[in-house]
Amino acid sequence: MSLPTAAQEALDAFTACPGWEQRARLLMQWGERLEPLAERHEADRVHGCESQVWLSGERQHDRWHFRASSDARLIRGLLAVLLARVNGLPAGELAGLDIADWFTQLGLSRQLSPSRASGMNAVVQQMRRLIDAA
């Protein structure tokens, strides 16, 4: 299975980093790339995250496009690489995606605290709820 262009770019960039400090810096840079949410609505708030996170999604020709926002810089970076992996996927492919494996491929899983990992899972669960409701 080939990766979306943005996901391949993320994978190349993160696997080229020799250590966590460089990955953390890169993660924050990726966070600056997040498409801004026009407005933050309570309905878009992701529950189960320690930091405040908002997520919206829309289907465009049977493919999904998500936007996300957070007040925390590191979380914005995690959201950016997550969205790089999932944006543009059809609902069926998104439902079967192994997000933990994606963070492992990027070399980020060992540094994800249990609360951050739980938060990323909450984001993915909200994505799946949006897809199911569509």
N, C-alpha and C positions, 0 to 999 in steps of 0.2 A: 504494500500500500504506500503510495507516494504521499508526502507531506504537503500541506498548503505552503505556498512560497514564504509567507511570513514565519511559519513554523520551522522551515528548513533554515531560514536566516537565523532564527533564535538558536537552533541546535548547533549550527556552525559557530556562532559567536560564543555560546556558553561552553562548548567542548574545547574551544581554543584557550579558555582561561585556565591558568595553571593552579589556581587555588581559590578558596572561599572569598578572600578579600576582593579579588578581581571580579568574581561572580556577583558579589553583593553590590559592587559599584555598577556593574553592567545592569543588574536588576533594577537599580534606581534609575538608570538612564532609560531603560525600556519603559519604566513607569511614566516617564514624561511623554511617551508616545500615545498614551491612552486617549482615545477619542473622547472628548468631554461629553458628559450627559447634559442635555439641555436644562433639565431640572431634576432635582432629587425628590422623588415622591416616597412617602412612607411605604406604599405598596411595593416599591422596588427594593426596599431594604432587605438585605440578606440576614436572616436570623441564624445564630449559631456561630457568628464571627465575633471574636473579641474586639476587633477594630470595627469601625463603621464601614459597611460596604453596601453599595447600591448596584443593582444589575437590571438592565432592561434588554429585551431581545425582540427581534422581529424576523418573520420569515419573508425571504425574497426569492421567489421562484423555487420553492421547495428546499431552499438552503437557508441556514440561520445566520444572523448577524447579531452579535451581542455588544453592548457597551457596558462599561463598569466604572465605578469610581470608589475611592477610599480616601480617608484623611491620612492614612499611614503610608509613608513613602515605600517601604519594603513591600507592603501588601499591594500597592499600585503596580509595582514591578511584577509580582507574582500573577496578578490579574492580567497584565499585558502579555506575559508569555503563555498564560492559559488561553486568552482570547486569540493569540496568534495560532494556537493549535486547533481551536474549535470553530472560529469564524469561517463561514463559507461551506461548512459541512452539511450534508443532508441529515434530517432528523434521525434516521436509522443508524447512520454511522456515528453520530454524536452519542446516541444511547449506549452503544457498545464500547465507547472509548475508555481506555484505562488511563485515568489521569495520574495516578501514582507512578505508573511506568513513564509517563511523559516527564514528570519532575525528576525521576531517576536518570533518564536519558540526558537531561540538561545538567546533571550533577548537582541538583539542588535538594534532593530528598533528605540527605543526611543532616542538612542544616535547617530543615523545616521543623520547628518546634511542634509538639503535639497539638497545641492550640491553633497554629497556622495551618497545619495539615487538616485539622478538623474544619477550619474556616474555608479552605479551598474545597473540601468535600461539600460543605454547605452551599457554596456557590454553584458547584456542578449539580447538586440536587435541585437548586432553584432553576437552573437551565432546563433540566428535565421536566420540571413542573410546568414551565412556560411552554415547552414543546407539547406536552400532554394536553394542555388547555387550548392549544391552537386548533 
